[in-house]
Amino acid sequence: MEIFYAHESDGTDVRLDPEESAHCVKVLRHRSGDEVTVVDGNGTMFRCRLTDDSPKSAAAKVLETFPGWGGHPYSLTMAVCPTKNNDRFEWFVEKAVEFGVDEIVPVIGERSERKIFKPERSRKIALSAMKQSLKAKLPQVAEPVSVKDFILSGRKGLKLICYCFEGGRKRISIKEALASLDLHGCPEVTVLIGPEGDFSPEEAELALEHGFLPVHLGESRLRTETAAVAAVASCYFYFVD
């Protein structure tokens, strides 16, 4: 199934940007009159008929609308410290979108090996993964912020931090934490994942002071990107079971 992303849509007509137009017309050789599937990035899929096969600005007429297409019954924000190797973070972005995530926030911790992160490439990967995994909502990849600023930003809903907490502080599994949610409506979940060297004790304590619950991902020691994908998968399987 070929999916195209429309930057412009009024619910009656859609228009593709130059990159999507070229893929539709030049690569896949669609012509006026062909039926195509278009998503708006906000959760709606359109069955359309191509009315303009310009390779720079293709347009189509909406035939049928499918709101909430490929969505999930929860809202998930993943705040993850970028890895030293960019490829590993980009792998996480791709897999997180395939499972289901609403926002990815790169956070820079006191122990982060990567202090500068440019989100443009991750945004392109998120767009590609959205289409590949048959979803209509494009997850947002935010500008990077410090771990402390993210903690202090006042996120709502269930807030979890994955941290080793040496010294015997009790942690629960993500599944146990999710069990506390009221499943009516669209529960909001935020998961905070640290860098290779973990959070500093000061960052971890600040998170607890601002309502984050300490959770674990099992007995194995996981890399940052693996832990992040495991957390996304835990949420996905909890809600879709």
C-alpha positions in Angstrom: 0.0 0.0 0.0 1.5 3.3 -1.1 1.1 6.2 1.3 1.7 9.8 0.5 1.9 12.7 3.0 0.1 15.9 2.2 1.2 19.2 3.8 -1.9 20.9 2.5 -5.4 19.5 3.0 -8.8 21.1 3.5 -10.7 17.8 3.7 -11.9 18.2 0.1 -8.6 18.5 -1.8 -5.0 17.6 -1.0 -1.7 18.9 -2.4 1.6 17.1 -2.1 4.9 18.9 -1.6 7.7 18.7 -4.3 9.4 15.6 -2.7 6.1 13.7 -2.3 5.0 14.8 -5.7 8.2 13.5 -7.4 7.9 10.2 -5.6 4.2 9.8 -6.6 4.6 11.0 -10.3 8.2 10.3 -11.3 9.0 7.2 -9.2 5.7 5.4 -9.0 4.4 6.9 -12.3 0.9 7.8 -11.1 -1.2 9.9 -13.5 -4.3 12.0 -13.2 -7.3 9.7 -12.6 -5.3 7.2 -10.5 -6.5 6.5 -6.9 -4.0 7.2 -4.2 -3.8 7.1 -0.4 -2.9 10.2 1.4 -2.4 11.0 5.1 -2.4 14.5 6.6 0.0 13.8 9.6 -2.8 14.7 12.0 -4.4 11.3 12.1 -6.6 11.3 9.0 -6.2 9.1 5.9 -7.8 10.1 2.6 -8.7 7.9 -0.3 -8.2 10.2 -3.3 -8.2 10.6 -7.0 -5.2 12.3 -8.6 -6.3 15.5 -10.4 -2.9 17.1 -11.1 0.1 14.9 -11.9 2.7 17.7 -11.7 6.0 16.2 -10.4 6.5 19.4 -8.3 3.0 20.0 -7.0 0.6 17.0 -7.4 -3.0 17.4 -6.2 -5.9 15.1 -5.6 -9.6 15.1 -4.8 -10.8 13.4 -1.6 -13.1 10.5 -2.2 -13.3 9.1 1.3 -12.1 10.1 4.7 -10.8 7.9 7.5 -10.1 9.8 10.8 -7.9 8.1 13.4 -6.4 5.7 10.9 -3.6 3.6 12.3 -3.8 5.4 15.7 -3.4 4.1 19.2 -5.6 4.6 22.3 -2.9 6.4 24.4 -0.6 9.4 24.1 3.1 8.6 24.5 6.0 11.0 24.9 9.5 9.5 24.9 12.2 11.8 26.4 15.4 10.1 25.4 19.1 11.2 25.6 20.6 11.1 22.2 23.3 8.4 21.8 26.9 9.1 20.9 26.3 7.3 17.7 23.5 9.1 15.8 22.5 5.9 13.9 21.4 4.3 17.2 19.1 7.1 18.1 17.7 7.2 14.6 17.0 3.4 14.8 15.1 4.1 18.0 13.0 6.9 16.3 12.1 4.5 13.4 11.1 1.7 15.7 9.2 3.9 18.1 7.1 5.3 15.3 6.4 1.8 14.0 5.0 0.8 17.4 3.2 4.1 18.2 4.5 7.2 19.7 3.2 10.8 19.7 6.3 12.9 20.6 10.0 12.3 20.9 12.0 14.8 22.9 15.8 14.6 22.7 17.0 15.5 26.2 20.6 16.4 27.1 21.7 15.1 30.5 24.7 16.0 32.7 26.3 12.7 31.7 25.4 12.8 28.0 28.2 12.1 25.7 26.4 13.9 22.9 25.6 17.5 23.9 24.5 18.8 20.5 21.6 17.2 18.6 20.0 18.3 15.3 16.6 16.8 14.9 16.0 17.3 11.1 17.2 13.9 10.0 15.2 12.2 12.8 12.1 14.1 11.6 12.5 12.7 8.1 12.9 9.2 9.5 9.7 9.6 11.5 7.8 10.6 8.4 9.1 7.6 6.5 8.3 5.3 9.4 4.8 6.7 9.7 4.0 5.9 6.1 5.7 2.5 6.2 3.8 1.4 9.3 0.4 2.5 7.9 -0.2 5.4 10.3 -1.8 8.8 9.6 -0.4 10.8 12.5 3.1 12.1 12.3 4.9 12.0 15.7 6.7 15.2 16.6 10.5 15.2 17.1 11.1 18.2 19.3 14.1 20.5 19.6 16.5 19.2 22.3 16.2 20.4 25.9 18.1 19.7 29.0 16.9 16.9 31.3 16.3 19.3 34.1 14.2 21.7 31.8 12.2 18.7 30.6 11.5 17.6 34.1 10.4 21.1 35.1 8.2 21.6 32.0 5.1 20.3 33.8 4.1 17.3 31.8 0.7 15.8 32.7 -0.4 12.2 33.1 1.7 9.2 34.1 5.4 10.1 34.2 8.1 7.4 34.4 11.8 7.5 34.7 14.1 4.5 33.9 17.0 4.7 36.3 19.0 2.2 38.3 18.6 4.1 41.7 21.5 2.4 43.5 20.8 2.3 47.2 17.7 0.2 47.2 15.0 2.6 46.1 12.0 0.5 45.0 11.2 0.4 41.3 8.2 -1.2 39.6 7.8 -2.5 36.1 6.3 -0.3 33.4 3.4 -2.8 33.2 2.7 -2.3 36.9 2.9 1.5 36.5 0.5 1.5 33.5 -2.0 -0.6 35.5 -2.6 2.5 37.6 -4.0 4.4 34.7 -7.7 5.2 34.1 -8.2 3.8 30.6 -11.1 6.0 29.8 -10.3 8.6 27.2 -6.7 8.8 26.0 -4.2 8.3 28.8 -1.0 10.4 28.7 2.3 8.6 29.4 5.8 10.1 29.5 8.9 8.0 29.7 12.3 9.4 30.5 15.4 7.4 29.3 18.9 8.5 30.3 22.3 8.5 28.4 24.9 5.7 28.4 26.2 6.9 31.7 22.7 7.1 33.2 21.1 10.2 34.8 23.1 12.0 37.5 21.7 11.4 41.1 20.6 15.1 41.1 18.6 14.7 37.9 17.0 11.5 39.2 16.0 13.1 42.5 14.6 16.1 40.7 12.4 13.8 38.6 11.1 12.1 41.7 10.3 15.4 43.3 8.2 16.4 40.2 6.1 13.3 40.1 8.1 10.8 38.0 7.8 7.2 39.1 10.9 5.0 39.1 10.5 2.0 36.8 12.6 -0.9 35.5 12.8 -2.8 32.2 13.8 -6.2 33.6 17.1 -7.6 34.8 19.2 -7.0 31.6 21.4 -4.0 31.2 20.2 -2.3 28.1 21.7 0.4 25.8 19.9 3.7 25.7 18.2 3.1 22.4 17.2 -0.5 23.3 15.7 0.6 26.6 13.7 3.3 24.8 12.3 0.8 22.3 11.5 -1.6 25.1 9.6 1.1 26.9 7.6 2.0 23.7 6.9 -1.7 23.1 5.8 -2.2 26.7 3.2 0.6 26.3 2.1 -0.7 22.9 1.5 -4.3 24.1 -0.2 -3.2 27.3 -2.8 -1.2 25.5 -3.4 -3.4 22.5 -3.7 -6.7 24.4 
